Amino acid sequence: MPVGVKVNPNIVEMEYAVRGPIPQRAAELKQQGMATIACNIGNPQALGQQPITFYRQVLRMLEIPAGIERERVLNGLRRRHREVFQHMNDADFVSDYVLDLCDDILSKLETGLGAYTESRGPMFIREAIAQFVDKRDGVTGSNGIPSDPEKIFLTNGASEAAKYIIDMLIADGGDGIMIPIPQYPLYSAAIKKAGGRQVNYYPDEEDGWTLNRTALEEAFTDAVARGTNVKGIVVINPANPTGAILPEQSVRDVIDFAKEHGLVIIADEVYQENLYGATWLSFAKLLENKDVPLFSLHSTSKGFCGECGHRGGYVEVRNPPPIEGSRLSFMEVMYKQASVSLCSNTPGQVLTYLMVQAPKEGSEPYEQFVREREAVLSDLHAKATMIRKALGRMNGVECFGRTGAMYLFPRLNRLPKGTTDFDYCMKLLETTGLCTVNGSGFGQREGTHHLRIAFLPPKTTLEEVLPRWIEFHNAYVAK
Amino acid sequence: MPVGVKVNPNIVEMEYAVRGPIPQRAAELKQQGMATIACNIGNPQALGQQPITFYRQVLRMLEIPAGIERERVLNGLRRRHREVFQHMNDADFVSDYVLDLCDDILSKLETGLGAYTESRGPMFIREAIAQFVDKRDGVTGSNGIPSDPEKIFLTNGASEAAKYIIDMLIADGGDGIMIPIPQYPLYSAAIKKAGGRQVNYYPDEEDGWTLNRTALEEAFTDAVARGTNVKGIVVINPANPTGAILPEQSVRDVIDFAKEHGLVIIADEVYQENLYGATWLSFAKLLENKDVPLFSLHSTSKGFCGECGHRGGYVEVRNPPPIEGSRLSFMEVMYKQASVSLCSNTPGQVLTYLMVQAPKEGSEPYEQFVREREAVLSDLHAKATMIRKALGRMNGVECFGRTGAMYLFPRLNRLPKGTTDFDYCMKLLETTGLCTVNGSGFGQREGTHHLRIAFLPPKTTLEEVLPRWIEFHNAYVAK
C-alpha cells in the first residue's frame, strides 16, 4: 500500500458546486438512460446553441494555411462552371472577406497556430482588444482614458486570469478578497486555494441584487475587525449566478469604495453581451481618471459567442498598483506567471480577436453574422422569459433582478422544514431530469434558499419540462 | 497614486529563464531589425517546422461539421468532372478516411468543439490514451499493468498538469520536491509558487547525465537533515535542458528510491518521441507491480507533432496515494482542480487524441503521415548533429549525454575569469543573433557553466550561424 500523503488542505477543502454532487448525480442518471437537461452550467453549445459561422470559418481556414488559396481556386471554378456546382450553395463557399482576413491574421501571427505566442498573446490581438474596449466605452480623443495593449493578457478562458490575480493578491493567510454572495464559485475556490480569506458582501436581493456603500462598508468593517487585510473586491456584472445587471450607481459605489480603502477591483464582465435590452456600463468607463487598480475579465465562452470549449479570454488592466518591497511592476510579475504557462491556446486567441472585431458592416459575412447573433440573443431572452413565467406559477418562488447573463436565481421561500435547496435540486433532478445547482453552492444569506438555472435548453425542451417542474415544485412545497 | 500592494512573495521571486532577460533582449534586438534566431525555447513551428497535415486536416474539419459533407460532395464532383478540377491535386482534397474519422470524433464528442467537456477530457480520448500507453509499453493480456482512463486528465499542455500535482503535494512550507539540476524551470517556478522547497539532485554529467542511487540518496539525506519533508521527485526523460535519455537502470533506480522513501514520481515524458534512434523506456513500463505513485506527463507540443500553440497535453496517473486525513481520493481532489478550470481547450484535446492514434497502416493518409513524421525527426537529428559538430570546434566545450529531446546543453569550460554563462549568452546573442539560454537559468553544479540550445532552426540558418558562433566562441574564451 502506498503511504498516505498530506495534500495541500486548501485544495482538499476547495469546493466547486457547478460541477459538484448534483451534476455528478446527473451524469450517473444519464448513464442509466434518463433524459437529463444540463442547466447547471453556462455551456450553451452543449444544449444546441449553434456557433457563429463567421468565427468558425476563420478558425477552420487557419488550421491549414494552404487551404486559403484552395478556397479561392474553388470560388473561381464555381464562377466558371455554375452547372458543376449547381447543387452546392453560397454557404458551402468561403467569402473573399474571410479569406483575406485569414491571410491578414496569418501574416500577423507570423508562425501560425502551431507555435507558442508571446506569453500575453500576440500584440495585434491585444491592440484589437484595446480598440474594442475604447469603442465600447466611448473613448475618443480626449474623452475617456484609452485601454493599453501592454496591460492586456490573453488567457485560457477568463478563469485563468482570475486565478493569476488572486494568486498574486493573497500574500499571506491574513489577506482577504471581497466577493458577492451569491458568487461564482471560481472565486471562493481560487481564494481558498491561494490560502486567503473570503470576505462576503451582500447585494440587496429585493432591490434587484444591486449594491450600495452601506453593504460594502459593513462587510469591510467586519472583516477588518476580524484581523483581515482586505486587498480587493470581486464584482460580477452582469452577475453569475443571479443574472442581475448592476445600475450605474452600484458600479460607481464600488469604485468609490475601492478608492477609499485602497482595494483592487476584479470586474468579471464576461456576460457583457448578455443584456437582453438592458443597459450595462463597464467599470473601465466609470473609472474615469480615478487611480483605482482594475482588472476587467472577458471571455469567448459567453455572450452570443458561447465558445466554451475553445477557452478564449483576456484580462484588461488599469492602474496596476506598485508592489510593496519590489522593483518589479505588477505587470512584470503577472507576466512571469503567464510565462510559466508559456501562452494561452492559439485558436482561443484568434477567437478572442474575432469577438472584438466583428465583420465590417456591409461585408459579405456581415448580414449572416448579425442574423446569427440576434438569433442567439433573442432565443436566450425568450427562454429566460419562459422560465420566469413558470417560476411565477410556483408557490413561494420569487426571482429578483433584471435578466442578464445566462441565469435565473429564484428564491425558494417555502421549502418544507428541515429540507434545503440541495435536497430540492437533487429531488428535482431525480424527478424531472432537470439539473440545476442549489443556491448554497454559490453562497446565500443564511436562512434563504435558491437555485440557479441556466436558461439554455432548447425552447421545445423547456416547453416539455417546465410544466413538470411546476408540478414537482408545488407538490414538494405542499409537503 | 495607488497604494503599494503586498504581492505573494513566492510569485514575485519566481523565475523562468526560458522567457527571461536574454529572450527579452532578443525581442528588443529583433524590433531594432536584427535577424535573431530563437533557440531559447522548444517552439519548433516558430522556426519553420511544418505541422503534420493529417492532424490539421482533422482539426480544420471539426470546426465546421457541415464542411465534412461538403468535402464529400467536392470529392464526388472531382471524380465526375476531372477536367474542371485538373489544376488541383490530391493534396487539395480530404480523404474519406479523414472525413469518416471526423464524423466519428464528432459523434463521440457529442457537443462539438464549442462546449466544455468533462473536466478531465472526454472519455473516448482518455481511453485512446490508455490504449496508446499500453501499446507503447507492451502491455498485453497478463503482461504488464494496463493504464486506467479514469486516472487520466487532459490539460492545456503538460505544464498545467505539473502545476496541479505540485500544488497538491506542497501542503506546507516544509514540504519539498526533488528536481534534477539542471532542470526545466517550470518545476522550480511551480514549487516556488506553491511555497515549497526545491530539493536539488545531480545527474552525472560526465556519465551522460545518468542517475544513480548514491546521488539520489545524498540529495534526500541532505534535505531531510535540513528539516525538509520530501514528497516527490521530478524526472525529465528525455531530459530538458540536457537532451539526455536515461538508461533503463537509471529509471529503475528512481523507482526503487521512490518506493523506499514513500515518494511520488512526476515523470515528465513529453519528449518520448524525440529519440533519434536511441532506446527509451517509460516509467510506467518499468514500474511493473510496484505501488509507487506515478504521474506521467505527455504533450502535443513536442515529438514530431510540435503543436505548441494548440496546448494539448495529459497526465496519466498510477497508484494515486491515499490522502492523509481525508476521505477524498487523490483523483477526486485533482478532479476538483480541473473542475475549477472547467476543461482544457477542445482543439488541444482532439490533437492529443490524434497524437495517440496515428492513421491506420495502409489508410489513405498513412503514407504522407509517415513521410512527414520521419522528415521532422530526421531533420531534428541532422540539426543536432550539425550543432554537436560545431561544438567540437569550440575551445573548451564538452557536450555529454545521448541526444534526445530538442536540446543540447554544452558545458563551457573556459569562460574568461569573472564572466558567467549569462554574460556569454548575452554577448552571443548581441554578436550573432543566436538566442540561447544560460545554464544558470536551469541550475547547474556550482563552478560550471553551460548553455541550452534548441536544435530547431532550419539547416540553412545553422549553416550560416554556426561558423559565426565558433568564431565568436573561440575569440570570447581567448580573452
Boltz contact constraints between the chains, C-beta under 6 A:
constraints:
  - contact:
      token1: [A, 2]
      token2: [B, 291]
      max_distance: 6.0
  - contact:
      token1: [A, 2]
      token2: [B, 293]
      max_distance: 6.0
  - contact:
      token1: [A, 2]
      token2: [B, 319]
      max_distance: 6.0
  - contact:
      token1: [A, 2]
      token2: [B, 321]
      max_distance: 6.0
  - contact:
      token1: [A, 3]
      token2: [B, 262]
      max_distance: 6.0
  - contact:
      token1: [A, 4]
      token2: [B, 322]
      max_distance: 6.0
  - contact:
      token1: [A, 4]
      token2: [B, 324]
      max_distance: 6.0
  - contact:
      token1: [A, 5]
      token2: [B, 321]
      max_distance: 6.0
  - contact:
      token1: [A, 6]
      token2: [B, 171]
      max_distance: 6.0
  - contact:
      token1: [A, 6]
      token2: [B, 324]
      max_distance: 6.0
  - contact:
      token1: [A, 7]
      token2: [B, 168]
      max_distance: 6.0
  - contact:
      token1: [A, 7]
      token2: [B, 171]
      max_distance: 6.0
  - contact:
      token1: [A, 7]
      token2: [B, 323]
      max_distance: 6.0
  - contact:
      token1: [A, 8]
      token2: [B, 168]
      max_distance: 6.0
  - contact:
      token1: [A, 8]
      token2: [B, 171]
      max_distance: 6.0
  - contact:
      token1: [A, 11]
      token2: [B, 168]
      max_distance: 6.0
  - contact:
      token1: [A, 11]
      token2: [B, 333]
      max_distance: 6.0
  - contact:
      token1: [A, 12]
      token2: [B, 326]
      max_distance: 6.0
  - contact:
      token1: [A, 12]
      token2: [B, 333]
      max_distance: 6.0
  - contact:
      token1: [A, 14]
      token2: [B, 336]
      max_distance: 6.0
  - contact:
      token1: [A, 16]
      token2: [B, 336]
      max_distance: 6.0
  - contact:
      token1: [A, 16]
      token2: [B, 339]
      max_distance: 6.0
  - contact:
      token1: [A, 16]
      token2: [B, 340]
      max_distance: 6.0
  - contact:
      token1: [A, 19]
      token2: [B, 339]
      max_distance: 6.0
  - contact:
      token1: [A, 43]
      token2: [B, 115]
      max_distance: 6.0
  - contact:
      token1: [A, 43]
      token2: [B, 116]
      max_distance: 6.0
  - contact:
      token1: [A, 45]
      token2: [B, 111]
      max_distance: 6.0
  - contact:
      token1: [A, 45]
      token2: [B, 114]
      max_distance: 6.0
  - contact:
      token1: [A, 45]
      token2: [B, 115]
      max_distance: 6.0
  - contact:
      token1: [A, 46]
      token2: [B, 111]
      max_distance: 6.0
  - contact:
      token1: [A, 46]
      token2: [B, 115]
      max_distance: 6.0
  - contact:
      token1: [A, 51]
      token2: [B, 114]
      max_distance: 6.0
  - contact:
      token1: [A, 56]
      token2: [B, 63]
      max_distance: 6.0
  - contact:
      token1: [A, 56]
      token2: [B, 64]
      max_distance: 6.0
  - contact:
      token1: [A, 59]
      token2: [B, 63]
      max_distance: 6.0
  - contact:
      token1: [A, 60]
      token2: [B, 60]
      max_distance: 6.0
  - contact:
      token1: [A, 60]
      token2: [B, 63]
      max_distance: 6.0
  - contact:
      token1: [A, 60]
      token2: [B, 64]
      max_distance: 6.0
  - contact:
      token1: [A, 63]
      token2: [B, 56]
      max_distance: 6.0
  - contact:
      token1: [A, 63]
      token2: [B, 59]
      max_distance: 6.0
  - contact:
      token1: [A, 63]
      token2: [B, 60]
      max_distance: 6.0
  - contact:
      token1: [A, 64]
      token2: [B, 56]
      max_distance: 6.0
  - contact:
      token1: [A, 64]
      token2: [B, 60]
      max_distance: 6.0
  - contact:
      token1: [A, 70]
      token2: [B, 92]
      max_distance: 6.0
  - contact:
      token1: [A, 77]
      token2: [B, 84]
      max_distance: 6.0
  - contact:
      token1: [A, 81]
      token2: [B, 84]
      max_distance: 6.0
  - contact:
      token1: [A, 84]
      token2: [B, 77]
      max_distance: 6.0
  - contact:
      token1: [A, 84]
      token2: [B, 81]
      max_distance: 6.0
  - contact:
      token1: [A, 84]
      token2: [B, 84]
      max_distance: 6.0
  - contact:
      token1: [A, 92]
      token2: [B, 70]
      max_distance: 6.0
  - contact:
      token1: [A, 111]
      token2: [B, 45]
      max_distance: 6.0
  - contact:
      token1: [A, 111]
      token2: [B, 46]
      max_distance: 6.0
  - contact:
      token1: [A, 113]
      token2: [B, 309]
      max_distance: 6.0
  - contact:
      token1: [A, 114]
      token2: [B, 45]
      max_distance: 6.0
  - contact:
      token1: [A, 114]
      token2: [B, 51]
      max_distance: 6.0
  - contact:
      token1: [A, 114]
      token2: [B, 307]
      max_distance: 6.0
  - contact:
      token1: [A, 114]
      token2: [B, 309]
      max_distance: 6.0
  - contact:
      token1: [A, 115]
      token2: [B, 43]
      max_distance: 6.0
  - contact:
      token1: [A, 115]
      token2: [B, 45]
      max_distance: 6.0
  - contact:
      token1: [A, 115]
      token2: [B, 46]
      max_distance: 6.0
  - contact:
      token1: [A, 115]
      token2: [B, 308]
      max_distance: 6.0
  - contact:
      token1: [A, 115]
      token2: [B, 309]
      max_distance: 6.0
  - contact:
      token1: [A, 116]
      token2: [B, 43]
      max_distance: 6.0
  - contact:
      token1: [A, 116]
      token2: [B, 308]
      max_distance: 6.0
  - contact:
      token1: [A, 156]
      token2: [B, 156]
      max_distance: 6.0
  - contact:
      token1: [A, 159]
      token2: [B, 341]
      max_distance: 6.0
  - contact:
      token1: [A, 168]
      token2: [B, 7]
      max_distance: 6.0
  - contact:
      token1: [A, 168]
      token2: [B, 8]
      max_distance: 6.0
  - contact:
      token1: [A, 168]
      token2: [B, 11]
      max_distance: 6.0
  - contact:
      token1: [A, 171]
      token2: [B, 6]
      max_distance: 6.0
  - contact:
      token1: [A, 171]
      token2: [B, 7]
      max_distance: 6.0
  - contact:
      token1: [A, 171]
      token2: [B, 8]
      max_distance: 6.0
  - contact:
      token1: [A, 189]
      token2: [B, 340]
      max_distance: 6.0
  - contact:
      token1: [A, 262]
      token2: [B, 3]
      max_distance: 6.0
  - contact:
      token1: [A, 291]
      token2: [B, 2]
      max_distance: 6.0
  - contact:
      token1: [A, 293]
      token2: [B, 2]
      max_distance: 6.0
  - contact:
      token1: [A, 307]
      token2: [B, 114]
      max_distance: 6.0
  - contact:
      token1: [A, 308]
      token2: [B, 115]
      max_distance: 6.0
  - contact:
      token1: [A, 308]
      token2: [B, 116]
      max_distance: 6.0
  - contact:
      token1: [A, 309]
      token2: [B, 113]
      max_distance: 6.0
  - contact:
      token1: [A, 309]
      token2: [B, 114]
      max_distance: 6.0
  - contact:
      token1: [A, 309]
      token2: [B, 115]
      max_distance: 6.0
  - contact:
      token1: [A, 309]
      token2: [B, 346]
      max_distance: 6.0
  - contact:
      token1: [A, 311]
      token2: [B, 345]
      max_distance: 6.0
  - contact:
      token1: [A, 319]
      token2: [B, 2]
      max_distance: 6.0
  - contact:
      token1: [A, 321]
      token2: [B, 2]
      max_distance: 6.0
  - contact:
      token1: [A, 321]
      token2: [B, 5]
      max_distance: 6.0
  - contact:
      token1: [A, 322]
      token2: [B, 4]
      max_distance: 6.0
  - contact:
      token1: [A, 323]
      token2: [B, 7]
      max_distance: 6.0
  - contact:
      token1: [A, 324]
      token2: [B, 4]
      max_distance: 6.0
  - contact:
      token1: [A, 324]
      token2: [B, 6]
      max_distance: 6.0
  - contact:
      token1: [A, 326]
      token2: [B, 12]
      max_distance: 6.0
  - contact:
      token1: [A, 333]
      token2: [B, 11]
      max_distance: 6.0
  - contact:
      token1: [A, 333]
      token2: [B, 12]
      max_distance: 6.0
  - contact:
      token1: [A, 336]
      token2: [B, 14]
      max_distance: 6.0
  - contact:
      token1: [A, 339]
      token2: [B, 16]
      max_distance: 6.0
  - contact:
      token1: [A, 339]
      token2: [B, 19]
      max_distance: 6.0
  - contact:
      token1: [A, 340]
      token2: [B, 16]
      max_distance: 6.0
  - contact:
      token1: [A, 340]
      token2: [B, 189]
      max_distance: 6.0
  - contact:
      token1: [A, 341]
      token2: [B, 159]
      max_distance: 6.0
  - contact:
      token1: [A, 345]
      token2: [B, 311]
      max_distance: 6.0
  - contact:
      token1: [A, 345]
      token2: [B, 345]
      max_distance: 6.0
  - contact:
      token1: [A, 345]
      token2: [B, 348]
      max_distance: 6.0
  - contact:
      token1: [A, 346]
      token2: [B, 309]
      max_distance: 6.0
  - contact:
      token1: [A, 347]
      token2: [B, 347]
      max_distance: 6.0
  - contact:
      token1: [A, 348]
      token2: [B, 345]
      max_distance: 6.0
